[in-house]
């Protein structure tokens, strides 16, 4: 970097140590008040900035890039980047980075929390205890289903999908998966997982966990036709991105018995969600907290900061999404 520090904008509240690191290298405008920017306001705030640290709540598109002629890097605090128009950034010479790896285990844990909670109806019975409906023990009271020895189907076998699969060993589960292509045989052995077609996975699984990125190709990957292929006793877990599931079709399936239950951490049009979800007992609802542990969110923010600083130094960021933007090595 030159003696003059580059200007950056941090769009949402981050940890103090993240800001301390950034201020060593950059002139920082922060948003510790954590009020989300409207698109026009974000453009004005970014007008003379060299770098942007953003979140999945920020849309980085051609209109925003036009308002930020000096922008060199958009560092997303997330592994997914469907909030960023990567081709538009590449066309404007803007590097895009994300934060993979550091959130894998925490996100896998959350998928398991949803599986266990939905199978044993934890969110439903917790509400009933609080409301005073529980008056004593009964043999057939609020029966759930077993997770152990069931068949777990994972759609999307990247790092997080593999972490979910490895945890299944402790429950003696059969693990099957579907991916764009099979993973390496040594990874399959480590996960004790077998590759099957998408339709086979839908038909055979007792629990289906979605772990695919959101894109036009995965929009409504699970819709009415796919839900109809699942076991009526199955449970669907969406801990990846809203839009992968057709929420209206899922509501209908949960109402009519096509599907036993669902555990959701993400929704179409979040933070809004389909109002019928709130009326159903057979769905567990979480507010997009897959990576939300203190250690993991701190690691994500710091990795985003490191990506941003590296890019502004003219170096290759550790997690460059548009790899064609990789700087040439210095002589």
C-alpha positions as CSV (number, residue, x, y, z in Angstrom):
1,X,0.0,0.0,0.0
2,X,1.1,3.6,-0.5
3,X,1.6,6.0,2.4
4,X,-1.9,7.2,2.0
5,X,-4.3,4.7,3.3
6,X,-7.0,3.4,1.0
7,X,-10.6,4.2,2.0
8,X,-12.9,1.3,2.8
9,X,-16.5,1.0,3.9
10,X,-17.7,-1.7,6.4
11,X,-21.4,-2.0,5.8
12,X,-22.5,-3.7,9.1
13,X,-21.4,-4.1,12.7
14,X,-18.3,-6.2,13.1
15,X,-16.0,-7.1,16.0
16,X,-13.6,-4.6,17.5
17,X,-10.6,-6.7,16.7
18,X,-11.7,-6.7,13.0
19,X,-11.9,-2.9,12.9
20,X,-8.5,-2.6,14.8
21,X,-6.9,-4.7,12.1
22,X,-8.5,-2.8,9.2
23,X,-7.5,0.6,10.7
24,X,-3.9,-0.4,10.7
25,X,-4.1,-0.6,6.9
26,X,-7.0,1.5,5.8
27,X,-9.1,4.6,6.4
28,X,-12.3,3.0,7.7
29,X,-15.9,4.1,7.6
30,X,-17.7,1.7,9.8
31,X,-21.4,1.0,10.6
32,X,-21.3,-0.2,14.2
33,X,-24.8,1.1,14.6
34,X,-25.7,-1.8,12.3
35,X,-28.5,0.0,10.4
36,X,-28.6,-1.6,6.9
37,X,-27.9,0.7,4.0
38,X,-30.6,1.3,1.5
39,X,-29.1,0.8,-2.0
40,X,-28.9,4.5,-2.9
41,X,-27.3,5.3,0.5
42,X,-24.8,2.5,0.0
43,X,-23.8,4.0,-3.3
44,X,-23.3,7.4,-1.8
45,X,-21.2,6.0,1.1
46,X,-19.1,4.0,-1.3
47,X,-18.5,6.8,-3.8
48,X,-14.9,7.5,-3.1
49,X,-14.0,4.1,-1.5
50,X,-11.3,1.7,-2.6
51,X,-12.7,-1.3,-0.7
52,X,-16.0,-2.7,0.6
53,X,-16.6,-5.2,3.4
54,X,-20.1,-6.4,2.9
55,X,-22.6,-9.0,4.1
56,X,-25.3,-11.1,2.5
57,X,-27.8,-8.2,3.2
58,X,-25.9,-5.9,0.8
59,X,-26.6,-6.2,-2.9
60,X,-23.4,-5.5,-5.0
61,X,-24.6,-5.1,-8.6
62,X,-23.9,-3.0,-11.6
63,X,-25.8,0.0,-10.3
64,X,-23.7,0.1,-7.1
65,X,-20.5,-0.4,-9.0
66,X,-21.3,2.6,-11.2
67,X,-21.6,4.7,-8.1
68,X,-18.2,3.5,-6.8
69,X,-15.6,4.2,-9.6
70,X,-12.6,3.6,-7.3
71,X,-13.7,0.3,-6.0
72,X,-11.1,-2.5,-6.2
73,X,-12.5,-5.2,-3.9
74,X,-15.7,-6.4,-2.4
75,X,-15.0,-8.7,0.6
76,X,-18.2,-10.6,1.5
77,X,-18.5,-11.9,5.1
78,X,-20.0,-15.2,4.0
79,X,-19.1,-18.3,2.1
80,X,-22.1,-17.7,-0.3
81,X,-22.0,-14.7,-2.6
82,X,-25.4,-14.7,-4.4
83,X,-25.7,-11.1,-3.1
84,X,-22.8,-10.1,-5.4
85,X,-23.0,-9.9,-9.2
86,X,-19.6,-11.4,-9.8
87,X,-19.6,-11.0,-13.6
88,X,-20.4,-7.3,-13.2
89,X,-17.6,-6.9,-10.7
90,X,-15.2,-8.7,-13.0
91,X,-16.2,-6.4,-15.8
92,X,-15.4,-3.4,-13.6
93,X,-12.1,-4.8,-12.4
94,X,-13.4,-5.5,-8.9
95,X,-12.1,-8.5,-7.0
96,X,-14.7,-10.5,-5.0
97,X,-13.8,-12.5,-2.0
98,X,-15.7,-14.8,0.4
99,X,-15.0,-16.6,3.7
100,X,-15.0,-20.4,3.1
101,X,-13.7,-23.0,5.5
102,X,-14.0,-21.2,8.8
103,X,-17.7,-21.8,9.1
104,X,-18.0,-25.4,8.0
105,X,-18.2,-27.1,11.4
106,X,-20.5,-24.5,13.0
107,X,-22.9,-24.7,10.0
108,X,-22.8,-28.5,10.1
109,X,-23.7,-28.4,13.8
110,X,-26.7,-26.2,13.1
111,X,-27.9,-28.6,10.4
112,X,-27.7,-31.3,13.0
113,X,-29.5,-29.2,15.6
114,X,-32.4,-28.8,13.1
115,X,-32.4,-32.5,12.4
116,X,-32.6,-33.5,16.0
117,X,-34.9,-30.8,17.0
118,X,-37.4,-31.5,14.2
119,X,-37.2,-35.3,14.7
120,X,-38.0,-35.0,18.4
121,X,-40.4,-32.0,18.0
122,X,-38.4,-29.8,20.4
123,X,-39.6,-26.4,19.2
124,X,-43.2,-27.7,19.3
125,X,-43.1,-29.3,22.7
126,X,-41.1,-26.4,24.2
127,X,-44.0,-24.1,23.2
128,X,-46.5,-26.4,24.8
129,X,-44.5,-26.6,28.1
130,X,-44.3,-22.8,28.2
131,X,-48.1,-22.5,27.6
132,X,-48.9,-24.9,30.4
133,X,-50.3,-27.6,28.1
134,X,-48.1,-30.3,29.7
135,X,-49.9,-31.7,32.6
136,X,-48.1,-35.1,33.0
137,X,-46.4,-38.0,31.3
138,X,-48.3,-40.2,28.8
139,X,-47.0,-43.2,26.8
140,X,-48.0,-41.8,23.4
141,X,-47.4,-38.2,24.1
142,X,-45.7,-36.1,21.4
143,X,-44.0,-39.0,19.6
144,X,-41.1,-38.2,17.4
145,X,-38.9,-40.3,15.2
146,X,-35.5,-41.8,15.6
147,X,-32.4,-40.2,14.0
148,X,-30.1,-43.2,14.8
149,X,-30.0,-45.9,12.2
150,X,-32.0,-43.8,9.7
151,X,-30.9,-42.9,6.2
152,X,-29.5,-39.4,5.8
153,X,-29.5,-37.9,2.3
154,X,-27.2,-34.9,1.7
155,X,-27.7,-32.7,-1.4
156,X,-24.5,-30.9,-2.0
157,X,-21.3,-32.6,-0.8
158,X,-18.9,-29.8,-0.4
159,X,-17.0,-29.1,2.8
160,X,-20.1,-28.4,4.8
161,X,-22.0,-31.4,3.4
162,X,-19.0,-33.6,4.2
163,X,-18.9,-32.2,7.8
164,X,-22.6,-33.1,8.2
165,X,-21.9,-36.6,6.8
166,X,-19.0,-37.3,9.2
167,X,-21.2,-36.5,12.2
168,X,-23.7,-39.2,11.1
169,X,-21.3,-41.9,12.2
170,X,-22.1,-41.3,15.8
171,X,-25.8,-42.0,15.0
172,X,-25.1,-45.2,13.0
173,X,-26.8,-43.7,10.0
174,X,-26.7,-44.8,6.4
175,X,-25.4,-41.8,4.4
176,X,-26.2,-41.2,0.8
177,X,-25.5,-38.0,-1.2
178,X,-26.1,-36.3,-4.5
179,X,-23.7,-33.8,-6.0
180,X,-22.9,-32.4,-9.4
181,X,-20.4,-35.2,-9.6
182,X,-19.2,-37.8,-7.1
183,X,-16.5,-36.7,-4.6
184,X,-13.2,-38.4,-4.5
185,X,-13.3,-42.1,-3.3
186,X,-11.1,-41.3,-0.2
187,X,-13.6,-38.6,0.8
188,X,-16.5,-41.0,0.3
189,X,-14.8,-43.4,2.6
190,X,-14.1,-40.8,5.2
191,X,-17.7,-39.7,5.2
192,X,-19.0,-43.3,4.8
193,X,-21.2,-42.0,2.1
194,X,-22.5,-43.4,-1.2
195,X,-23.3,-41.4,-4.3
196,X,-26.9,-41.8,-5.7
197,X,-29.1,-40.0,-8.2
198,X,-31.2,-37.1,-7.1
199,X,-34.4,-39.0,-7.4
200,X,-32.9,-42.0,-5.5
201,X,-31.9,-39.7,-2.7
202,X,-35.4,-38.2,-2.5
203,X,-37.0,-41.6,-2.4
204,X,-34.7,-43.3,0.1
205,X,-33.9,-40.7,2.7
206,X,-35.5,-40.3,6.1
207,X,-33.7,-37.0,6.5
208,X,-32.7,-34.8,3.6
209,X,-30.3,-31.9,4.2
210,X,-29.8,-29.3,1.5
211,X,-26.3,-27.8,1.3
212,X,-26.0,-26.3,-2.2
213,X,-25.3,-22.7,-3.1
214,X,-28.2,-20.6,-4.3
215,X,-28.0,-19.8,-8.1
216,X,-30.5,-19.8,-11.0
217,X,-29.6,-23.5,-11.4
218,X,-30.7,-24.3,-7.8
219,X,-33.7,-22.0,-7.6
220,X,-36.6,-24.2,-6.3
221,X,-34.4,-27.3,-6.5
222,X,-37.0,-28.6,-4.0
223,X,-40.5,-27.8,-5.3
224,X,-43.8,-29.7,-5.4
225,X,-42.6,-32.4,-7.7
226,X,-39.6,-33.2,-5.6
227,X,-41.5,-33.1,-2.3
228,X,-43.9,-35.7,-3.8
229,X,-41.0,-38.1,-4.4
230,X,-40.0,-38.1,-0.7
231,X,-41.2,-40.5,2.0
232,X,-44.3,-39.1,3.8
233,X,-42.3,-39.9,7.0
234,X,-39.3,-37.8,5.8
235,X,-37.9,-34.6,7.3
236,X,-36.4,-31.8,5.1
237,X,-33.6,-29.6,6.4
238,X,-32.7,-26.4,4.7
239,X,-29.6,-24.8,6.2
240,X,-28.1,-23.4,3.1
241,X,-30.0,-20.6,1.3
242,X,-33.5,-19.4,0.8
243,X,-34.8,-19.9,-2.7
244,X,-33.4,-23.4,-3.0
245,X,-36.8,-24.5,-1.6
246,X,-40.2,-23.4,-2.9
247,X,-41.5,-22.3,0.4
248,X,-45.2,-22.3,-0.7
249,X,-44.9,-25.9,-2.0
250,X,-43.2,-26.9,1.3
251,X,-46.0,-25.3,3.3
252,X,-48.6,-27.3,1.3
253,X,-46.6,-30.6,1.8
254,X,-46.4,-30.0,5.5
255,X,-50.1,-29.3,5.7
256,X,-51.3,-32.3,3.6
257,X,-49.0,-34.9,5.0
258,X,-46.7,-35.3,1.9
259,X,-43.9,-34.6,4.3
260,X,-43.6,-35.3,8.1
261,X,-41.6,-32.2,9.0
262,X,-39.0,-29.6,8.1
263,X,-36.2,-27.7,9.9
264,X,-35.4,-24.3,8.3
265,X,-32.7,-21.8,8.9
266,X,-33.3,-19.9,5.7
267,X,-36.3,-18.7,3.7
268,X,-37.3,-17.1,0.4
269,X,-37.4,-13.3,0.8
270,X,-36.0,-13.4,4.3
271,X,-36.3,-11.9,6.9
272,X,-39.9,-12.2,5.7
273,X,-41.1,-15.8,5.6
274,X,-44.2,-17.5,4.4
275,X,-46.9,-16.7,7.1
276,X,-48.2,-20.2,7.1
277,X,-45.0,-21.5,8.6
278,X,-45.9,-19.8,11.8
279,X,-49.1,-21.8,12.1
280,X,-47.5,-25.2,11.7
281,X,-46.2,-27.4,14.5
282,X,-44.2,-29.7,12.2
283,X,-41.7,-27.1,11.2
284,X,-38.7,-25.8,13.3
285,X,-37.8,-22.3,12.4
286,X,-34.4,-20.6,13.0
287,X,-33.3,-17.1,11.9
288,X,-30.4,-17.8,9.6
289,X,-27.9,-18.6,12.3
290,X,-26.0,-21.4,10.6
291,X,-22.6,-19.9,11.3
292,X,-23.6,-17.9,14.3
293,X,-21.2,-18.8,17.0
294,X,-18.9,-16.2,18.5
295,X,-15.7,-17.9,17.4
296,X,-16.9,-18.6,13.9
297,X,-18.4,-15.1,13.2
298,X,-15.2,-13.6,14.5
299,X,-13.1,-15.8,12.2
300,X,-15.4,-14.9,9.2
301,X,-15.0,-11.2,9.8
302,X,-11.2,-11.4,10.2
303,X,-10.9,-13.5,7.1
304,X,-12.9,-11.0,5.1
305,X,-10.7,-8.2,6.4
306,X,-7.6,-10.1,5.4
307,X,-9.0,-10.7,2.0
308,X,-9.7,-7.0,1.6
309,X,-6.3,-5.8,2.8
310,X,-4.5,-8.3,0.6
311,X,-6.4,-7.1,-2.5
312,X,-5.7,-3.4,-1.7
313,X,-2.0,-4.2,-1.4
314,X,-2.1,-5.6,-4.9
315,X,-1.7,-9.2,-3.7
316,X,-3.9,-12.2,-4.4
317,X,-6.5,-12.5,-1.6
318,X,-6.7,-15.9,0.1
319,X,-10.3,-16.4,-1.1
320,X,-10.7,-14.8,-4.5
321,X,-14.0,-15.8,-6.1
322,X,-13.4,-14.3,-9.6
323,X,-10.0,-15.9,-10.1
324,X,-9.5,-14.2,-13.4
325,X,-8.9,-11.1,-11.4
326,X,-5.9,-12.6,-9.6
327,X,-3.0,-10.1,-9.7
328,X,0.2,-11.0,-11.4
329,X,3.0,-12.1,-9.0
330,X,5.4,-9.3,-8.2
331,X,8.9,-9.7,-9.6
